[in-house]
């Protein structure tokens, strides 16, 4: 199945000059969504990991299903002030602003190797922040799996250069 045809492209969203790749058209099709989850599960078999983490919020859609299938704990990397207990926080740059993500301090420990799943990688700022959260929690990043890679924005390549394992299901230009 060609998953690319299920991705809607929206120009100038959330601001002028950004070409937004919308996954809502993929997840509303039960066959495309199922195939996406199956592909993530299949690619995850290359790596050893004890937990699955996802980046708020669209990463949750994919990672929770994969976590359920693989029977692995699911860790939510959330936006600032969304988690009620003690957290580790990382501030980072987006292609269109800045943000903060957090994880509960008791979610990950030195015995954990974590697979990080997200819907899309652009410049890689969010993914690098997610990796830092795992690492300051004393865990290890096993790999990243992204549904969409905006290849011309360099995020996947930047992660690979930093010795992270990266898998992408679909490649699109970011402009």
C-alpha positions as CSV (number, residue, x, y, z in Angstrom):
1,X,0.0,0.0,0.0
2,X,1.3,3.4,-0.9
3,X,0.9,5.4,2.3
4,X,2.0,8.6,0.6
5,X,-1.4,9.0,-1.1
6,X,-3.1,9.2,2.3
7,X,-1.2,12.3,3.4
8,X,-2.8,15.6,2.8
9,X,-0.5,18.6,2.2
10,X,-1.6,22.0,3.4
11,X,0.4,25.1,2.3
12,X,1.2,28.0,4.7
13,X,0.1,26.2,7.9
14,X,0.6,26.9,10.7
15,X,2.3,29.9,9.2
16,X,3.3,31.2,5.8
17,X,6.1,29.2,4.2
18,X,5.4,25.9,6.0
19,X,4.0,23.0,4.0
20,X,2.1,21.0,6.6
21,X,1.9,17.2,6.1
22,X,-1.5,16.2,7.6
23,X,-1.8,12.6,8.9
24,X,-5.5,12.9,9.8
25,X,-6.3,11.7,6.3
26,X,-4.1,8.6,6.9
27,X,-5.6,7.7,10.3
28,X,-9.2,8.1,9.2
29,X,-8.7,5.3,6.7
30,X,-8.7,2.0,8.7
31,X,-6.6,0.2,6.1
32,X,-4.0,2.9,5.8
33,X,-3.8,3.3,9.6
34,X,-3.5,-0.5,10.1
35,X,-0.8,-0.7,7.4
36,X,1.1,2.2,9.0
37,X,1.0,0.4,12.4
38,X,2.1,-2.9,10.9
39,X,5.1,-1.2,9.2
40,X,6.2,0.5,12.4
41,X,5.9,-2.8,14.2
42,X,7.9,-4.6,11.5
43,X,10.7,-1.9,11.5
44,X,10.8,-2.0,15.3
45,X,12.0,-5.6,15.2
46,X,15.4,-4.4,14.1
47,X,16.0,-2.9,17.6
48,X,16.0,-4.0,21.2
49,X,14.0,-1.9,23.5
50,X,12.1,-2.1,26.8
51,X,9.7,0.9,26.4
52,X,8.1,3.0,23.7
53,X,7.9,6.8,24.0
54,X,6.0,9.2,21.8
55,X,6.0,12.9,21.4
56,X,2.8,14.8,22.0
57,X,0.4,14.7,20.4
58,X,0.3,13.0,17.0
59,X,3.0,10.5,18.0
60,X,0.6,9.2,20.6
61,X,-1.7,7.9,17.9
62,X,0.9,5.6,16.4
63,X,2.9,4.7,19.5
64,X,0.0,3.7,21.7
65,X,-1.2,1.1,19.0
66,X,2.4,-0.2,18.6
67,X,2.8,-0.4,22.4
68,X,-0.4,-2.4,22.7
69,X,0.6,-4.8,19.9
70,X,4.2,-5.3,21.3
71,X,3.1,-5.4,24.9
72,X,5.7,-2.7,25.9
73,X,5.1,0.1,28.3
74,X,4.2,3.5,26.7
75,X,5.8,6.7,27.9
76,X,4.3,10.1,27.0
77,X,6.6,13.0,26.2
78,X,4.3,15.9,26.8
79,X,4.1,19.6,26.4
80,X,5.1,21.8,29.3
81,X,2.8,21.7,32.4
82,X,0.7,18.7,31.2
83,X,2.2,16.1,33.6
84,X,1.2,16.1,37.3
85,X,4.3,14.6,39.0
86,X,8.0,15.5,39.0
87,X,9.4,16.0,35.5
88,X,12.5,16.4,33.5
89,X,12.1,19.3,31.0
90,X,13.9,20.2,27.8
91,X,13.4,23.5,25.8
92,X,14.0,23.3,22.1
93,X,13.7,25.1,18.8
94,X,11.0,24.3,16.2
95,X,11.1,25.4,12.6
96,X,8.4,27.9,13.5
97,X,9.1,28.8,17.2
98,X,10.2,27.3,20.5
99,X,8.7,24.7,22.8
100,X,9.3,22.6,25.9
101,X,8.6,18.8,26.4
102,X,8.6,16.9,29.6
103,X,8.6,13.4,31.0
104,X,7.8,12.1,34.4
105,X,11.1,11.4,36.3
106,X,9.9,7.9,37.3
107,X,9.0,6.9,33.7
108,X,12.5,5.8,32.5
109,X,15.5,4.5,34.3
110,X,19.1,3.1,33.6
111,X,17.7,-0.3,32.7
112,X,15.5,1.1,29.9
113,X,16.2,1.3,26.2
114,X,13.5,3.4,24.5
115,X,12.0,3.3,21.0
116,X,10.7,6.8,20.1
117,X,7.9,7.1,17.7
118,X,6.5,10.2,16.1
119,X,4.4,11.2,13.1
120,X,6.9,13.4,11.4
121,X,10.5,14.6,11.5
122,X,11.4,18.0,10.0
123,X,14.5,19.8,11.3
124,X,14.8,17.3,14.2
125,X,14.6,19.7,17.1
126,X,11.7,17.9,18.8
127,X,13.3,14.5,18.2
128,X,16.6,15.7,19.7
129,X,14.8,17.1,22.7
130,X,13.0,13.7,23.1
131,X,16.4,11.9,23.0
132,X,17.8,14.3,25.7
133,X,14.8,13.6,27.9
134,X,15.4,9.8,27.6
135,X,19.1,10.3,28.3
136,X,18.7,12.7,31.3
137,X,16.3,10.0,32.7
138,X,19.3,7.6,32.5
139,X,17.7,5.6,29.7
140,X,19.2,4.8,26.3
141,X,17.6,5.7,22.9
142,X,17.2,2.5,21.0
143,X,15.9,4.1,17.8
144,X,13.4,6.6,16.3
145,X,10.6,5.6,13.9
146,X,8.8,8.4,12.0
147,X,5.8,8.0,9.7
148,X,6.9,11.0,7.6
149,X,10.4,12.3,7.0
150,X,10.7,15.8,5.4
151,X,14.0,14.8,3.9
152,X,15.2,18.2,2.6
153,X,14.9,19.7,6.2
154,X,17.6,17.3,7.4
155,X,16.2,16.1,10.7
156,X,16.7,12.4,10.1
157,X,20.3,12.9,8.8
158,X,21.1,15.0,11.8
159,X,20.0,12.2,14.2
160,X,22.0,9.7,12.2
161,X,25.1,11.9,12.4
162,X,24.6,11.8,16.2
163,X,24.6,8.0,16.1
164,X,20.9,7.4,16.6
165,X,19.1,4.7,14.7
166,X,16.4,6.2,12.5
167,X,13.6,4.6,10.4
168,X,11.1,6.5,8.2
169,X,8.1,5.1,6.5
170,X,7.4,7.9,4.0
171,X,9.7,10.6,2.5
172,X,8.4,14.0,1.4
173,X,10.0,17.3,0.7
174,X,9.3,19.9,3.3
175,X,8.8,22.8,0.9
